[in-house]
């Protein structure tokens, strides 16, 4: 399942990178995908909309076993 999620992220990554950000896959377990938003995405007010309406929607369309996608942060940093 992780490989399938990674393929989706790799396909949408160029669009995120065009805005100066990036997505790192952190973990896939029990239907939950954890990603780290970096670069311009880190702290961007629109990042949660991008996460839910863009990234999560794309992943769930291709990997229906996924129930949710959430952003995680580095220790001491807000997502």
PyMOL Python script that loads the backbone (N, CA, C, O; Angstrom):
from pymol import cmd

cmd.read_pdbstr("""\
ATOM      1  N   UNK A   1       0.830  -1.192   0.000  1.00  0.00           N
ATOM      2  CA  UNK A   1       0.000   0.000   0.000  1.00  0.00           C
ATOM      3  C   UNK A   1       0.878   1.260   0.000  1.00  0.00           C
ATOM      4  O   UNK A   1       0.551   2.245  -0.662  1.00  0.00           O
ATOM      5  N   UNK A   2       1.976   1.225   0.733  1.00  0.00           N
ATOM      6  CA  UNK A   2       2.873   2.384   0.778  1.00  0.00           C
ATOM      7  C   UNK A   2       3.365   2.763  -0.627  1.00  0.00           C
ATOM      8  O   UNK A   2       3.437   3.941  -0.976  1.00  0.00           O
ATOM      9  N   UNK A   3       3.699   1.746  -1.419  1.00  0.00           N
ATOM     10  CA  UNK A   3       4.182   2.016  -2.781  1.00  0.00           C
ATOM     11  C   UNK A   3       3.119   2.713  -3.621  1.00  0.00           C
ATOM     12  O   UNK A   3       3.432   3.616  -4.398  1.00  0.00           O
ATOM     13  N   UNK A   4       1.868   2.299  -3.468  1.00  0.00           N
ATOM     14  CA  UNK A   4       0.777   2.920  -4.226  1.00  0.00           C
ATOM     15  C   UNK A   4       0.581   4.371  -3.793  1.00  0.00           C
ATOM     16  O   UNK A   4       0.349   5.243  -4.631  1.00  0.00           O
ATOM     17  N   UNK A   5       0.672   4.630  -2.498  1.00  0.00           N
ATOM     18  CA  UNK A   5       0.540   6.002  -1.994  1.00  0.00           C
ATOM     19  C   UNK A   5       1.700   6.853  -2.509  1.00  0.00           C
ATOM     20  O   UNK A   5       1.502   7.991  -2.934  1.00  0.00           O
ATOM     21  N   UNK A   6       2.899   6.300  -2.468  1.00  0.00           N
ATOM     22  CA  UNK A   6       4.089   7.022  -2.947  1.00  0.00           C
ATOM     23  C   UNK A   6       3.950   7.386  -4.421  1.00  0.00           C
ATOM     24  O   UNK A   6       4.361   8.473  -4.828  1.00  0.00           O
ATOM     25  N   UNK A   7       3.381   6.498  -5.220  1.00  0.00           N
ATOM     26  CA  UNK A   7       3.188   6.790  -6.648  1.00  0.00           C
ATOM     27  C   UNK A   7       2.246   7.973  -6.848  1.00  0.00           C
ATOM     28  O   UNK A   7       2.483   8.816  -7.713  1.00  0.00           O
ATOM     29  N   UNK A   8       1.180   8.039  -6.053  1.00  0.00           N
ATOM     30  CA  UNK A   8       0.241   9.157  -6.157  1.00  0.00           C
ATOM     31  C   UNK A   8       0.947  10.456  -5.754  1.00  0.00           C
ATOM     32  O   UNK A   8       0.824  11.472  -6.439  1.00  0.00           O
ATOM     33  N   UNK A   9       1.679  10.419  -4.651  1.00  0.00           N
ATOM     34  CA  UNK A   9       2.399  11.615  -4.192  1.00  0.00           C
ATOM     35  C   UNK A   9       3.392  12.074  -5.253  1.00  0.00           C
ATOM     36  O   UNK A   9       3.504  13.269  -5.525  1.00  0.00           O
ATOM     37  N   UNK A  10       4.106  11.141  -5.847  1.00  0.00           N
ATOM     38  CA  UNK A  10       5.076  11.509  -6.885  1.00  0.00           C
ATOM     39  C   UNK A  10       4.406  12.145  -8.097  1.00  0.00           C
ATOM     40  O   UNK A  10       5.003  12.987  -8.769  1.00  0.00           O
ATOM     41  N   UNK A  11       3.170  11.747  -8.376  1.00  0.00           N
ATOM     42  CA  UNK A  11       2.446  12.316  -9.508  1.00  0.00           C
ATOM     43  C   UNK A  11       1.968  13.742  -9.218  1.00  0.00           C
ATOM     44  O   UNK A  11       1.941  14.575 -10.124  1.00  0.00           O
ATOM     45  N   UNK A  12       1.590  14.036  -7.964  1.00  0.00           N
ATOM     46  CA  UNK A  12       1.098  15.380  -7.646  1.00  0.00           C
ATOM     47  C   UNK A  12       2.194  16.309  -7.134  1.00  0.00           C
ATOM     48  O   UNK A  12       1.992  17.520  -7.050  1.00  0.00           O
ATOM     49  N   UNK A  13       3.340  15.753  -6.795  1.00  0.00           N
ATOM     50  CA  UNK A  13       4.460  16.544  -6.266  1.00  0.00           C
ATOM     51  C   UNK A  13       4.850  17.727  -7.160  1.00  0.00           C
ATOM     52  O   UNK A  13       5.073  18.814  -6.627  1.00  0.00           O
ATOM     53  N   UNK A  14       4.945  17.579  -8.496  1.00  0.00           N
ATOM     54  CA  UNK A  14       5.345  18.723  -9.328  1.00  0.00           C
ATOM     55  C   UNK A  14       4.437  19.943  -9.162  1.00  0.00           C
ATOM     56  O   UNK A  14       4.920  21.075  -9.209  1.00  0.00           O
ATOM     57  N   UNK A  15       3.144  19.735  -8.970  1.00  0.00           N
ATOM     58  CA  UNK A  15       2.232  20.867  -8.789  1.00  0.00           C
ATOM     59  C   UNK A  15       2.517  21.586  -7.481  1.00  0.00           C
ATOM     60  O   UNK A  15       2.462  22.814  -7.420  1.00  0.00           O
ATOM     61  N   UNK A  16       2.821  20.832  -6.439  1.00  0.00           N
ATOM     62  CA  UNK A  16       3.142  21.434  -5.140  1.00  0.00           C
ATOM     63  C   UNK A  16       4.491  22.154  -5.227  1.00  0.00           C
ATOM     64  O   UNK A  16       4.660  23.235  -4.663  1.00  0.00           O
ATOM     65  N   UNK A  17       5.436  21.558  -5.928  1.00  0.00           N
ATOM     66  CA  UNK A  17       6.763  22.163  -6.065  1.00  0.00           C
ATOM     67  C   UNK A  17       6.716  23.456  -6.875  1.00  0.00           C
ATOM     68  O   UNK A  17       7.544  24.344  -6.669  1.00  0.00           O
ATOM     69  N   UNK A  18       5.756  23.571  -7.795  1.00  0.00           N
ATOM     70  CA  UNK A  18       5.627  24.804  -8.573  1.00  0.00           C
ATOM     71  C   UNK A  18       5.299  25.993  -7.670  1.00  0.00           C
ATOM     72  O   UNK A  18       5.610  27.135  -8.007  1.00  0.00           O
ATOM     73  N   UNK A  19       4.676  25.726  -6.534  1.00  0.00           N
ATOM     74  CA  UNK A  19       4.362  26.784  -5.573  1.00  0.00           C
ATOM     75  C   UNK A  19       5.425  26.913  -4.491  1.00  0.00           C
ATOM     76  O   UNK A  19       5.225  27.634  -3.513  1.00  0.00           O
ATOM     77  N   UNK A  20       6.555  26.225  -4.652  1.00  0.00           N
ATOM     78  CA  UNK A  20       7.661  26.351  -3.714  1.00  0.00           C
ATOM     79  C   UNK A  20       7.611  25.409  -2.527  1.00  0.00           C
ATOM     80  O   UNK A  20       8.371  25.573  -1.572  1.00  0.00           O
ATOM     81  N   UNK A  21       6.725  24.423  -2.574  1.00  0.00           N
ATOM     82  CA  UNK A  21       6.613  23.478  -1.468  1.00  0.00           C
ATOM     83  C   UNK A  21       6.986  22.075  -1.886  1.00  0.00           C
ATOM     84  O   UNK A  21       7.455  21.844  -3.001  1.00  0.00           O
ATOM     85  N   UNK A  22       6.771  21.143  -0.978  1.00  0.00           N
ATOM     86  CA  UNK A  22       7.001  19.738  -1.279  1.00  0.00           C
ATOM     87  C   UNK A  22       6.247  18.887  -0.261  1.00  0.00           C
ATOM     88  O   UNK A  22       5.802  19.380   0.775  1.00  0.00           O
ATOM     89  N   UNK A  23       6.115  17.607  -0.577  1.00  0.00           N
ATOM     90  CA  UNK A  23       5.418  16.640   0.270  1.00  0.00           C
ATOM     91  C   UNK A  23       6.379  15.501   0.545  1.00  0.00           C
ATOM     92  O   UNK A  23       6.991  14.964  -0.378  1.00  0.00           O
ATOM     93  N   UNK A  24       6.518  15.128   1.810  1.00  0.00           N
ATOM     94  CA  UNK A  24       7.312  13.965   2.176  1.00  0.00           C
ATOM     95  C   UNK A  24       6.386  12.937   2.798  1.00  0.00           C
ATOM     96  O   UNK A  24       5.636  13.259   3.720  1.00  0.00           O
ATOM     97  N   UNK A  25       6.424  11.710   2.312  1.00  0.00           N
ATOM     98  CA  UNK A  25       5.651  10.629   2.906  1.00  0.00           C
ATOM     99  C   UNK A  25       6.367  10.177   4.166  1.00  0.00           C
ATOM    100  O   UNK A  25       7.539   9.803   4.122  1.00  0.00           O
ATOM    101  N   UNK A  26       5.662  10.211   5.289  1.00  0.00           N
ATOM    102  CA  UNK A  26       6.241   9.833   6.580  1.00  0.00           C
ATOM    103  C   UNK A  26       5.868   8.402   6.934  1.00  0.00           C
ATOM    104  O   UNK A  26       6.733   7.608   7.303  1.00  0.00           O
ATOM    105  N   UNK A  27       4.568   8.064   6.822  1.00  0.00           N
ATOM    106  CA  UNK A  27       4.122   6.741   7.252  1.00  0.00           C
ATOM    107  C   UNK A  27       2.779   6.407   6.614  1.00  0.00           C
ATOM    108  O   UNK A  27       1.993   7.292   6.276  1.00  0.00           O
ATOM    109  N   UNK A  28       2.538   5.121   6.461  1.00  0.00           N
ATOM    110  CA  UNK A  28       1.241   4.608   6.033  1.00  0.00           C
ATOM    111  C   UNK A  28       0.921   3.443   6.958  1.00  0.00           C
ATOM    112  O   UNK A  28       1.643   2.446   6.973  1.00  0.00           O
ATOM    113  N   UNK A  29      -0.167   3.561   7.736  1.00  0.00           N
ATOM    114  CA  UNK A  29      -0.536   2.491   8.670  1.00  0.00           C
ATOM    115  C   UNK A  29      -2.020   2.577   8.982  1.00  0.00           C
ATOM    116  O   UNK A  29      -2.554   3.661   9.219  1.00  0.00           O
ATOM    117  N   UNK A  30      -2.679   1.429   8.980  1.00  0.00           N
ATOM    118  CA  UNK A  30      -4.086   1.331   9.381  1.00  0.00           C
ATOM    119  C   UNK A  30      -4.989   2.319   8.647  1.00  0.00           C
ATOM    120  O   UNK A  30      -5.892   2.899   9.250  1.00  0.00           O
ATOM    121  N   UNK A  31      -4.754   2.511   7.366  1.00  0.00           N
ATOM    122  CA  UNK A  31      -5.591   3.400   6.576  1.00  0.00           C
ATOM    123  C   UNK A  31      -5.273   4.876   6.729  1.00  0.00           C
ATOM    124  O   UNK A  31      -5.961   5.719   6.153  1.00  0.00           O
ATOM    125  N   UNK A  32      -4.245   5.201   7.492  1.00  0.00           N
ATOM    126  CA  UNK A  32      -3.858   6.592   7.725  1.00  0.00           C
ATOM    127  C   UNK A  32      -2.525   6.874   7.051  1.00  0.00           C
ATOM    128  O   UNK A  32      -1.552   6.142   7.233  1.00  0.00           O
ATOM    129  N   UNK A  33      -2.498   7.941   6.274  1.00  0.00           N
ATOM    130  CA  UNK A  33      -1.259   8.386   5.635  1.00  0.00           C
ATOM    131  C   UNK A  33      -0.789   9.626   6.376  1.00  0.00           C
ATOM    132  O   UNK A  33      -1.562  10.557   6.604  1.00  0.00           O
ATOM    133  N   UNK A  34       0.491   9.632   6.751  1.00  0.00           N
ATOM    134  CA  UNK A  34       1.089  10.806   7.388  1.00  0.00           C
ATOM    135  C   UNK A  34       2.108  11.389   6.428  1.00  0.00           C
ATOM    136  O   UNK A  34       2.997  10.695   5.934  1.00  0.00           O
ATOM    137  N   UNK A  35       1.956  12.684   6.176  1.00  0.00           N
ATOM    138  CA  UNK A  35       2.871  13.394   5.291  1.00  0.00           C
ATOM    139  C   UNK A  35       3.431  14.613   6.012  1.00  0.00           C
ATOM    140  O   UNK A  35       2.844  15.114   6.971  1.00  0.00           O
ATOM    141  N   UNK A  36       4.563  15.073   5.535  1.00  0.00           N
ATOM    142  CA  UNK A  36       5.154  16.309   6.040  1.00  0.00           C
ATOM    143  C   UNK A  36       5.147  17.300   4.891  1.00  0.00           C
ATOM    144  O   UNK A  36       5.668  17.019   3.811  1.00  0.00           O
ATOM    145  N   UNK A  37       4.552  18.464   5.131  1.00  0.00           N
ATOM    146  CA  UNK A  37       4.549  19.531   4.140  1.00  0.00           C
ATOM    147  C   UNK A  37       5.741  20.420   4.428  1.00  0.00           C
ATOM    148  O   UNK A  37       5.897  20.911   5.546  1.00  0.00           O
ATOM    149  N   UNK A  38       6.582  20.631   3.430  1.00  0.00           N
ATOM    150  CA  UNK A  38       7.818  21.388   3.628  1.00  0.00           C
ATOM    151  C   UNK A  38       7.913  22.532   2.628  1.00  0.00           C
ATOM    152  O   UNK A  38       7.077  22.674   1.735  1.00  0.00           O
ATOM    153  N   UNK A  39       8.944  23.335   2.797  1.00  0.00           N
ATOM    154  CA  UNK A  39       9.141  24.482   1.921  1.00  0.00           C
ATOM    155  C   UNK A  39       8.052  25.508   2.131  1.00  0.00           C
ATOM    156  O   UNK A  39       7.679  25.792   3.269  1.00  0.00           O
ATOM    157  N   UNK A  40       7.541  26.065   1.059  1.00  0.00           N
ATOM    158  CA  UNK A  40       6.509  27.098   1.150  1.00  0.00           C
ATOM    159  C   UNK A  40       5.218  26.558   1.754  1.00  0.00           C
ATOM    160  O   UNK A  40       4.406  27.332   2.261  1.00  0.00           O
ATOM    161  N   UNK A  41       5.016  25.238   1.709  1.00  0.00           N
ATOM    162  CA  UNK A  41       3.798  24.643   2.288  1.00  0.00           C
ATOM    163  C   UNK A  41       3.814  24.722   3.811  1.00  0.00           C
ATOM    164  O   UNK A  41       2.764  24.838   4.443  1.00  0.00           O
ATOM    165  N   UNK A  42       4.995  24.658   4.391  1.00  0.00           N
ATOM    166  CA  UNK A  42       5.118  24.685   5.848  1.00  0.00           C
ATOM    167  C   UNK A  42       4.631  26.033   6.378  1.00  0.00           C
ATOM    168  O   UNK A  42       5.236  27.072   6.115  1.00  0.00           O
ATOM    169  N   UNK A  43       3.544  26.000   7.117  1.00  0.00           N
ATOM    170  CA  UNK A  43       2.999  27.222   7.697  1.00  0.00           C
ATOM    171  C   UNK A  43       2.090  28.020   6.780  1.00  0.00           C
ATOM    172  O   UNK A  43       1.558  29.049   7.196  1.00  0.00           O
ATOM    173  N   UNK A  44       1.897  27.580   5.554  1.00  0.00           N
ATOM    174  CA  UNK A  44       1.024  28.296   4.619  1.00  0.00           C
ATOM    175  C   UNK A  44      -0.433  28.167   5.062  1.00  0.00           C
ATOM    176  O   UNK A  44      -0.881  27.066   5.383  1.00  0.00           O
ATOM    177  N   UNK A  45      -1.174  29.268   5.084  1.00  0.00           N
ATOM    178  CA  UNK A  45      -2.585  29.204   5.498  1.00  0.00           C
ATOM    179  C   UNK A  45      -3.439  28.270   4.636  1.00  0.00           C
ATOM    180  O   UNK A  45      -4.442  27.739   5.111  1.00  0.00           O
ATOM    181  N   UNK A  46      -3.058  28.070   3.402  1.00  0.00           N
ATOM    182  CA  UNK A  46      -3.832  27.212   2.503  1.00  0.00           C
ATOM    183  C   UNK A  46      -3.388  25.749   2.538  1.00  0.00           C
ATOM    184  O   UNK A  46      -3.971  24.914   1.847  1.00  0.00           O
ATOM    185  N   UNK A  47      -2.373  25.431   3.325  1.00  0.00           N
ATOM    186  CA  UNK A  47      -1.822  24.079   3.284  1.00  0.00           C
ATOM    187  C   UNK A  47      -2.820  23.009   3.711  1.00  0.00           C
ATOM    188  O   UNK A  47      -2.792  21.906   3.165  1.00  0.00           O
ATOM    189  N   UNK A  48      -3.691  23.294   4.658  1.00  0.00           N
ATOM    190  CA  UNK A  48      -4.657  22.282   5.085  1.00  0.00           C
ATOM    191  C   UNK A  48      -5.715  22.042   4.006  1.00  0.00           C
ATOM    192  O   UNK A  48      -6.199  20.920   3.855  1.00  0.00           O
ATOM    193  N   UNK A  49      -6.073  23.074   3.265  1.00  0.00           N
ATOM    194  CA  UNK A  49      -7.000  22.875   2.157  1.00  0.00           C
ATOM    195  C   UNK A  49      -6.313  22.056   1.062  1.00  0.00           C
ATOM    196  O   UNK A  49      -6.921  21.155   0.484  1.00  0.00           O
ATOM    197  N   UNK A  50      -5.061  22.366   0.784  1.00  0.00           N
ATOM    198  CA  UNK A  50      -4.293  21.584  -0.187  1.00  0.00           C
ATOM    199  C   UNK A  50      -4.208  20.139   0.261  1.00  0.00           C
ATOM    200  O   UNK A  50      -4.353  19.222  -0.547  1.00  0.00           O
ATOM    201  N   UNK A  51      -3.973  19.935   1.547  1.00  0.00           N
ATOM    202  CA  UNK A  51      -3.856  18.587   2.084  1.00  0.00           C
ATOM    203  C   UNK A  51      -5.153  17.812   1.910  1.00  0.00           C
ATOM    204  O   UNK A  51      -5.140  16.703   1.375  1.00  0.00           O
ATOM    205  N   UNK A  52      -6.261  18.368   2.349  1.00  0.00           N
ATOM    206  CA  UNK A  52      -7.534  17.644   2.350  1.00  0.00           C
ATOM    207  C   UNK A  52      -8.180  17.590   0.968  1.00  0.00           C
ATOM    208  O   UNK A  52      -8.625  16.527   0.536  1.00  0.00           O
ATOM    209  N   UNK A  53      -8.235  18.717   0.275  1.00  0.00           N
ATOM    210  CA  UNK A  53      -8.946  18.760  -0.999  1.00  0.00           C
ATOM    211  C   UNK A  53      -8.087  18.296  -2.178  1.00  0.00           C
ATOM    212  O   UNK A  53      -8.623  17.881  -3.206  1.00  0.00           O
ATOM    213  N   UNK A  54      -6.797  18.360  -2.044  1.00  0.00           N
ATOM    214  CA  UNK A  54      -5.922  17.950  -3.142  1.00  0.00           C
ATOM    215  C   UNK A  54      -5.246  16.621  -2.887  1.00  0.00           C
ATOM    216  O   UNK A  54      -5.508  15.634  -3.574  1.00  0.00           O
ATOM    217  N   UNK A  55      -4.375  16.603  -1.896  1.00  0.00           N
ATOM    218  CA  UNK A  55      -3.557  15.418  -1.635  1.00  0.00           C
ATOM    219  C   UNK A  55      -4.415  14.241  -1.176  1.00  0.00           C
ATOM    220  O   UNK A  55      -4.322  13.148  -1.735  1.00  0.00           O
ATOM    221  N   UNK A  56      -5.250  14.462  -0.161  1.00  0.00           N
ATOM    222  CA  UNK A  56      -6.062  13.358   0.347  1.00  0.00           C
ATOM    223  C   UNK A  56      -7.020  12.832  -0.723  1.00  0.00           C
ATOM    224  O   UNK A  56      -7.174  11.621  -0.882  1.00  0.00           O
ATOM    225  N   UNK A  57      -7.645  13.718  -1.436  1.00  0.00           N
ATOM    226  CA  UNK A  57      -8.588  13.304  -2.479  1.00  0.00           C
ATOM    227  C   UNK A  57      -7.884  12.452  -3.540  1.00  0.00           C
ATOM    228  O   UNK A  57      -8.415  11.425  -3.962  1.00  0.00           O
ATOM    229  N   UNK A  58      -6.701  12.872  -3.968  1.00  0.00           N
ATOM    230  CA  UNK A  58      -5.962  12.124  -4.987  1.00  0.00           C
ATOM    231  C   UNK A  58      -5.548  10.747  -4.468  1.00  0.00           C
ATOM    232  O   UNK A  58      -5.666   9.751  -5.181  1.00  0.00           O
ATOM    233  N   UNK A  59      -5.069  10.693  -3.243  1.00  0.00           N
ATOM    234  CA  UNK A  59      -4.635   9.411  -2.679  1.00  0.00           C
ATOM    235  C   UNK A  59      -5.826   8.472  -2.511  1.00  0.00           C
ATOM    236  O   UNK A  59      -5.747   7.301  -2.882  1.00  0.00           O
ATOM    237  N   UNK A  60      -6.920   8.970  -1.958  1.00  0.00           N
ATOM    238  CA  UNK A  60      -8.080   8.108  -1.726  1.00  0.00           C
ATOM    239  C   UNK A  60      -8.715   7.627  -3.032  1.00  0.00           C
ATOM    240  O   UNK A  60      -9.297   6.543  -3.072  1.00  0.00           O
ATOM    241  N   UNK A  61      -8.610   8.413  -4.090  1.00  0.00           N
ATOM    242  CA  UNK A  61      -9.153   7.994  -5.387  1.00  0.00           C
ATOM    243  C   UNK A  61      -8.385   6.790  -5.934  1.00  0.00           C
ATOM    244  O   UNK A  61      -8.968   5.922  -6.583  1.00  0.00           O
ATOM    245  N   UNK A  62      -7.089   6.740  -5.673  1.00  0.00           N
ATOM    246  CA  UNK A  62      -6.247   5.663  -6.204  1.00  0.00           C
ATOM    247  C   UNK A  62      -6.054   4.519  -5.215  1.00  0.00           C
ATOM    248  O   UNK A  62      -5.836   3.377  -5.618  1.00  0.00           O
ATOM    249  N   UNK A  63      -6.133   4.823  -3.916  1.00  0.00           N
ATOM    250  CA  UNK A  63      -5.905   3.823  -2.872  1.00  0.00           C
ATOM    251  C   UNK A  63      -7.089   3.895  -1.904  1.00  0.00           C
ATOM    252  O   UNK A  63      -6.981   4.516  -0.847  1.00  0.00           O
ATOM    253  N   UNK A  64      -8.214   3.268  -2.252  1.00  0.00           N
ATOM    254  CA  UNK A  64      -9.436   3.417  -1.461  1.00  0.00           C
ATOM    255  C   UNK A  64      -9.346   2.902  -0.025  1.00  0.00           C
ATOM    256  O   UNK A  64     -10.190   3.243   0.804  1.00  0.00           O
ATOM    257  N   UNK A  65      -8.345   2.096   0.278  1.00  0.00           N
ATOM    258  CA  UNK A  65      -8.173   1.610   1.647  1.00  0.00           C
ATOM    259  C   UNK A  65      -7.761   2.728   2.603  1.00  0.00           C
ATOM    260  O   UNK A  65      -7.893   2.592   3.819  1.00  0.00           O
ATOM    261  N   UNK A  66      -7.268   3.823   2.051  1.00  0.00           N
ATOM    262  CA  UNK A  66      -6.851   4.955   2.875  1.00  0.00           C
ATOM    263  C   UNK A  66      -8.097   5.692   3.350  1.00  0.00           C
ATOM    264  O   UNK A  66      -8.979   6.015   2.554  1.00  0.00           O
ATOM    265  N   UNK A  67      -8.163   5.955   4.657  1.00  0.00           N
ATOM    266  CA  UNK A  67      -9.316   6.644   5.219  1.00  0.00           C
ATOM    267  C   UNK A  67      -9.022   8.104   5.524  1.00  0.00           C
ATOM    268  O   UNK A  67      -9.942   8.920   5.582  1.00  0.00           O
ATOM    269  N   UNK A  68      -7.746   8.446   5.720  1.00  0.00           N
ATOM    270  CA  UNK A  68      -7.412   9.827   6.064  1.00  0.00           C
ATOM    271  C   UNK A  68      -5.951  10.115   5.753  1.00  0.00           C
ATOM    272  O   UNK A  68      -5.105   9.221   5.742  1.00  0.00           O
ATOM    273  N   UNK A  69      -5.684  11.383   5.502  1.00  0.00           N
ATOM    274  CA  UNK A  69      -4.310  11.874   5.308  1.00  0.00           C
ATOM    275  C   UNK A  69      -4.127  13.026   6.269  1.00  0.00           C
ATOM    276  O   UNK A  69      -4.952  13.938   6.316  1.00  0.00           O
ATOM    277  N   UNK A  70      -3.049  12.992   7.038  1.00  0.00           N
ATOM    278  CA  UNK A  70      -2.803  14.100   7.961  1.00  0.00           C
ATOM    279  C   UNK A  70      -1.352  14.543   7.874  1.00  0.00           C
ATOM    280  O   UNK A  70      -0.450  13.773   7.541  1.00  0.00           O
ATOM    281  N   UNK A  71      -1.168  15.822   8.188  1.00  0.00           N
ATOM    282  CA  UNK A  71       0.172  16.401   8.180  1.00  0.00           C
ATOM    283  C   UNK A  71       0.788  16.237   9.552  1.00  0.00           C
ATOM    284  O   UNK A  71       0.125  16.425  10.572  1.00  0.00           O
ATOM    285  N   UNK A  72       2.045  15.889   9.569  1.00  0.00           N
ATOM    286  CA  UNK A  72       2.818  15.826  10.798  1.00  0.00           C
ATOM    287  C   UNK A  72       3.920  16.869  10.689  1.00  0.00           C
ATOM    288  O   UNK A  72       4.272  17.307   9.594  1.00  0.00           O
ATOM    289  N   UNK A  73       4.447  17.253  11.814  1.00  0.00           N
ATOM    290  CA  UNK A  73       5.503  18.262  11.795  1.00  0.00           C
ATOM    291  C   UNK A  73       6.760  17.712  12.427  1.00  0.00           C
ATOM    292  O   UNK A  73       6.746  16.683  13.102  1.00  0.00           O
ATOM    293  N   UNK A  74       7.844  18.420  12.192  1.00  0.00           N
ATOM    294  CA  UNK A  74       9.091  18.106  12.895  1.00  0.00           C
ATOM    295  C   UNK A  74       8.879  18.470  14.349  1.00  0.00           C
ATOM    296  O   UNK A  74       8.022  19.292  14.672  1.00  0.00           O
ATOM    297  N   UNK A  75       9.651  17.863  15.219  1.00  0.00           N
ATOM    298  CA  UNK A  75       9.519  18.195  16.645  1.00  0.00           C
ATOM    299  C   UNK A  75       9.712  19.690  16.859  1.00  0.00           C
ATOM    300  O   UNK A  75      10.675  20.288  16.381  1.00  0.00           O
ATOM    301  N   UNK A  76       8.781  20.266  17.580  1.00  0.00           N
ATOM    302  CA  UNK A  76       8.894  21.677  17.925  1.00  0.00           C
ATOM    303  C   UNK A  76       8.402  22.628  16.859  1.00  0.00           C
ATOM    304  O   UNK A  76       8.451  23.843  17.050  1.00  0.00           O
ATOM    305  N   UNK A  77       7.924  22.100  15.730  1.00  0.00           N
ATOM    306  CA  UNK A  77       7.434  22.963  14.661  1.00  0.00           C
ATOM    307  C   UNK A  77       5.978  22.649  14.397  1.00  0.00           C
ATOM    308  O   UNK A  77       5.571  21.488  14.431  1.00  0.00           O
ATOM    309  N   UNK A  78       5.204  23.661  14.137  1.00  0.00           N
ATOM    310  CA  UNK A  78       3.794  23.455  13.787  1.00  0.00           C
ATOM    311  C   UNK A  78       3.717  23.038  12.335  1.00  0.00           C
ATOM    312  O   UNK A  78       4.574  23.423  11.539  1.00  0.00           O
ATOM    313  N   UNK A  79       2.699  22.252  11.968  1.00  0.00           N
ATOM    314  CA  UNK A  79       2.554  21.861  10.556  1.00  0.00           C
ATOM    315  C   UNK A  79       2.196  23.039   9.686  1.00  0.00           C
ATOM    316  O   UNK A  79       2.037  22.887   8.475  1.00  0.00           O
TER     317      UNK A  79
END
""", "prot")
cmd.dss("prot")
cmd.show_as("cartoon", "prot")
cmd.util.cbc("prot")
cmd.orient("prot")
